[in-house]
Amino acid sequence: MIPENKKLVYDVAKDQLDQQITAVDSFTTRAGLVLATCGVIFAGYLQLLGSPSWLQDFTSWIFIPEIILVLLSALFAFLSLVPGGEQGHWRYDPEPEKLYKLIEENESNNKVDVQDEIVRSMVVSHTHNKNVFNLKFTYLKYSRYLLCASGAIFIIHLLIIIF
């Protein structure tokens, strides 16, 4: 019978690892959406820059920060995809092989507590993943801020043109 406090720690650690992996999938989806949005916006700016009339408009200089912000947003969205993108970078322990060897080595004297080893391994995994997770989140946050700033400047630009 597993003591209640060990079971509680095990359940919490397992839930935290599940939430990390789910959040990473969500971040990846969001980064893809930001990249797609940046691509569409940048294509629209290229279309505008291709027309000769934009050069004669007194607000044409506003396109420069808009384009720079969109490009920076795309760069940060791409950077958010890089950490943890390679297979094996995320840990989702316990490692069954390691546990089996540990049990096999200590089977005769019953000194090993498998539940303790599982929880310890999960805590190490959570800590390892947290660093990569925070880096992905930071890049995605900057990307979204830059895209919003570009959108705000674009709206101001449209208001100037309209009025």
C-alpha positions as CSV (number, residue, x, y, z in Angstrom):
1,M,0.0,0.0,0.0
2,I,1.4,3.4,-1.0
3,P,1.3,6.1,1.8
4,E,-1.1,8.9,1.1
5,N,1.5,11.7,1.0
6,K,3.6,9.8,-1.5
7,K,0.6,9.2,-3.7
8,L,-0.3,12.9,-3.5
9,V,3.2,14.0,-4.6
10,Y,3.2,11.5,-7.4
11,D,-0.2,12.7,-8.6
12,V,0.8,16.4,-8.5
13,A,4.1,15.7,-10.3
14,K,2.3,13.7,-13.0
15,D,-0.3,16.4,-13.5
16,Q,2.4,19.1,-13.7
17,L,4.3,17.2,-16.4
18,D,1.1,16.6,-18.4
19,Q,0.2,20.3,-18.1
20,Q,3.7,21.3,-19.3
21,I,3.5,19.2,-22.4
22,T,0.0,20.4,-23.2
23,A,1.1,24.0,-22.8
24,V,4.1,23.5,-25.1
25,D,1.7,22.2,-27.8
26,S,-0.4,25.2,-27.3
27,F,2.7,27.5,-27.6
28,T,3.7,25.8,-30.8
29,T,0.2,26.3,-32.3
30,R,0.2,30.0,-31.2
31,A,3.7,30.6,-32.6
32,G,2.5,29.1,-35.9
33,L,-0.5,31.4,-36.0
34,V,1.7,34.4,-35.3
35,L,4.1,33.4,-38.1
36,A,1.2,32.9,-40.5
37,T,-0.3,36.3,-39.5
38,C,3.1,38.0,-40.0
39,G,3.4,36.4,-43.4
40,V,0.1,37.7,-44.5
41,I,0.7,41.2,-43.2
42,F,4.2,41.3,-44.7
43,A,2.8,40.2,-48.1
44,G,0.2,43.0,-47.8
45,Y,3.0,45.5,-47.1
46,L,5.0,44.3,-50.0
47,Q,2.0,44.7,-52.2
48,L,1.6,48.3,-51.0
49,L,5.3,49.0,-51.4
50,G,5.0,47.8,-55.0
51,S,2.5,50.5,-55.9
52,P,4.0,53.8,-57.0
53,S,1.4,55.9,-55.2
54,W,2.6,55.0,-51.7
55,L,5.8,57.0,-52.3
56,Q,3.8,60.2,-52.9
57,D,1.8,59.7,-49.7
58,F,3.0,61.9,-46.8
59,T,2.4,59.0,-44.4
60,S,4.6,56.5,-46.2
61,W,7.3,56.8,-43.6
62,I,5.0,55.0,-41.1
63,F,5.3,51.8,-43.2
64,I,8.9,51.5,-42.0
65,P,8.2,50.8,-38.3
66,E,5.2,48.7,-39.2
67,I,7.3,46.4,-41.4
68,I,10.2,46.3,-38.9
69,L,7.8,45.3,-36.1
70,V,6.2,42.6,-38.2
71,L,9.6,41.2,-39.1
72,L,10.7,41.3,-35.4
73,S,7.5,39.6,-34.4
74,A,8.1,36.8,-37.0
75,L,11.6,36.4,-35.7
76,F,10.5,36.0,-32.1
77,A,7.7,33.6,-33.1
78,F,10.3,31.5,-34.9
79,L,12.7,31.7,-31.9
80,S,9.9,30.4,-29.7
81,L,9.7,27.3,-31.9
82,V,13.4,26.5,-31.6
83,P,13.9,25.6,-27.9
84,G,12.6,22.1,-27.3
85,G,11.9,21.5,-30.9
86,E,14.2,18.6,-31.3
87,Q,13.1,15.2,-30.3
88,G,14.3,14.1,-26.8
89,H,14.7,17.6,-25.5
90,W,11.7,17.3,-23.3
91,R,11.8,15.0,-20.4
92,Y,8.8,13.0,-19.4
93,D,10.1,10.6,-16.8
94,P,10.4,8.2,-15.1
95,E,12.7,6.3,-17.3
96,P,11.6,2.6,-17.0
97,E,15.0,1.2,-17.8
98,K,16.7,3.2,-15.0
99,L,14.0,2.1,-12.5
100,Y,14.2,-1.5,-13.6
101,K,18.0,-1.6,-13.1
102,L,17.6,0.1,-9.7
103,I,15.0,-2.4,-8.6
104,E,17.1,-5.3,-9.9
105,E,20.2,-4.1,-8.1
106,N,18.5,-3.6,-4.8
107,E,16.0,-6.5,-5.0
108,S,17.7,-8.6,-2.4
109,N,17.8,-6.1,0.4
110,N,14.6,-4.2,-0.4
111,K,16.2,-0.8,0.1
112,V,14.8,0.9,-2.9
113,D,11.4,2.6,-2.9
114,V,10.1,2.6,-6.4
115,Q,7.5,5.3,-5.7
116,D,10.2,7.6,-4.3
117,E,12.4,7.1,-7.4
118,I,9.5,7.8,-9.7
119,V,8.6,11.0,-7.9
120,R,12.2,12.1,-7.7
121,S,12.6,11.5,-11.5
122,M,9.4,13.4,-12.2
123,V,10.6,16.4,-10.2
124,V,13.9,16.4,-12.1
125,S,12.0,16.3,-15.4
126,H,9.7,19.1,-14.4
127,T,12.6,21.3,-13.4
128,H,14.4,20.5,-16.7
129,N,11.4,21.2,-18.8
130,K,10.5,24.4,-16.9
131,N,13.6,26.2,-18.2
132,V,12.9,25.4,-21.8
133,F,9.2,26.2,-21.3
134,N,9.9,29.6,-19.9
135,L,12.2,30.5,-22.8
136,K,9.5,29.5,-25.3
137,F,6.9,31.5,-23.4
138,T,9.1,34.6,-23.3
139,Y,9.8,34.6,-27.1
140,L,6.2,34.0,-27.9
141,K,5.1,36.8,-25.5
142,Y,7.6,39.3,-27.2
143,S,6.3,38.1,-30.6
144,R,2.7,38.9,-29.8
145,Y,3.5,42.3,-28.3
146,L,5.4,43.3,-31.4
147,L,2.6,42.1,-33.6
148,C,0.1,44.1,-31.5
149,A,2.3,47.2,-31.7
150,S,2.5,46.9,-35.5
151,G,-1.3,46.6,-35.6
152,A,-1.7,49.7,-33.5
153,I,0.6,51.7,-35.7
154,F,-1.2,50.4,-38.8
155,I,-4.6,51.5,-37.3
156,I,-3.1,55.0,-36.6
157,H,-1.7,55.0,-40.1
158,L,-5.2,54.3,-41.5
159,L,-6.8,57.0,-39.3
160,I,-4.3,59.5,-40.6
161,I,-5.0,58.6,-44.2
162,I,-8.8,58.7,-43.7
163,F,-8.8,62.0,-41.9
